[in-house]
C-alpha cells in the first residue's frame, strides 16, 4: 500500500506540463485530505483514514496519465488558419484596390512584415500569458514611457499626427487586463485605481499622437473591460453596486468631453469637418464633398458589379485610401459583404475563445483583444461608408503597413495563448514576490496564535 507522498510522486511524474503539475498536485492533495477527514469522522483512526483515502484514488499512474491528457496545452489550429487566411485576404484586398502593386517595393515590404508577423504570432502563442498578470504594472509603465520616447525621438508626423504610433497604442489593452486582474478583490480602492490606470493611454492617444478617434476607442475598450470586471464581481459586491454609476459616467464623460472640446479645444477646421458631416450639402464645395461623393458612388454600386470607371472616380476624391469603401466601389456590394462577414466571423470566434476561459486573467486578456478587433471593425466600417466623420481609422488585416501587421499578429497570438492554456493555468492571484514572502512569514505566526 502506497503512502500519500509516494502516490503524489508517481502521479506527478505522469504530468508532462510543468505549469499544470503544481496545480494538479495541490488539487489531489486537497481531495485526499478532504476524503480522509470524512473517513475519520466515520470512525477510522487518522492513519487508517489517510491510507483508505489514498487507496480509493486508484492507480497513480493511470490517474496521472488521464490528468496529463486533460491538463495540457491545446493548439487552436482553426484560429491559426483563420489568421493566415485573413493576412492573405487583406493583402489581396490592398492589391485589388490599388494600395499595393504586386512586385513593387511596398508589396515586398508588406510580405516581409507578414512573415515576421506570423513568426511573432507563434512566439506570443507559446508564451505563458500569466506574466502579464504578474508584472502588469511595470510592463504598463515601461510601455507608456516607451511610447512617449518613440513619439518624441523616432516617430515621423503626417499632418501633425504620429501615425506610426496609432496601432501600437492598442497594446495597452492586454496590459490593462493585467492591471484589472491584479486589483481583484480589493474593493472600492482597487476599483478607483483601475479607473486612474485608464487615463494614461487615453491621454497619450488624445494629446500625444494626437488623435481624438484613437483616444475615444481606447476609452471605449478599456471602459468596457472595467465594466466587465465589475459585473463579474472582481471588486466584490460593493464594487458591483457601483456598476450603474460607472455606466452613467461612461456615457456622460464622452458627452461632456465632446462639449468641452467643441467649446475650448477643437480648432476651427475640426469644427467645420464635424459640421460638414452633419450637413454635407451646406459644405458641398469643401469638407462636405467627400460625403456627397461617397453617397453618390454607393448608390451606383450593384450587387455583383462595381461602379463604371470606379478606379478613376476614386482617384478623384479625397479619402480614396479607405480600403473597404474602395473595394465595394470597384467590385460590388456582395464582395464588400463577404469582407464584412469575414470580419464578423473573426470577432465572434475571438469572443467565443475568450468566453470559454475558466481562468479569469485569460478571460480578460481575450476579451480585451476581442474588443480591439470588434471596435476597430465597427468604427472602421462606419467611417468607410460615411456613417461617422472621416478620420484616421484602421480595419483588422485590411490596413497596410508594418505596424498594423505586427500589432494584429500580437493580438491574435495572445488569443492563441489564452486558448492554448485554457486547461493548464489556474486562476491564482499573481502577486509580487515580496508579498508572497511576507505571507509565508505571517502564516506560521498566525497559526501559533
Secondary structure, 3 states (H helix, E strand, C coil): CCCHHHHHHHHHHCCCCHHHHHHHHHHHHHHHHHHHHHHHHCCCCHHHHHHHHHHHCCCHHHHHHHHHHHCCCCCCHHHHHHHHHHHHHHHHHHHHCCCCCCCCHHHHHHHHHHHHHHHHHHHHHCCCCHHHHHCHHHHHHHHHHHHHHHHHHCCCCECCECHHHCHHHHHHHHHHHHHHHHCCCCHHHHHHHHHHHHHHHHHHHHHHCCCHHHHHHHHHHHHHHHHHHHHCCCCHHHHHHCHHHHHHHHHHHHHHHHHHHHHHHCCHHHHHHHHHHHCHHHHCCCCCHHHHHHHHHHHHCCCCCCCCCHHHHHHCCCCCCCHHHHHHHHHCHHHHHHHHHHHHHHHHHHHHHHHCCCCHHHHHHHHHHHHHHHHHHHHHHHHHCCCCCCCCCCCCCCCCCHHHHHHHHHHHHHHHHHHHCCCCCCCCCCCCHHHHHHHHHHHHHHHHC
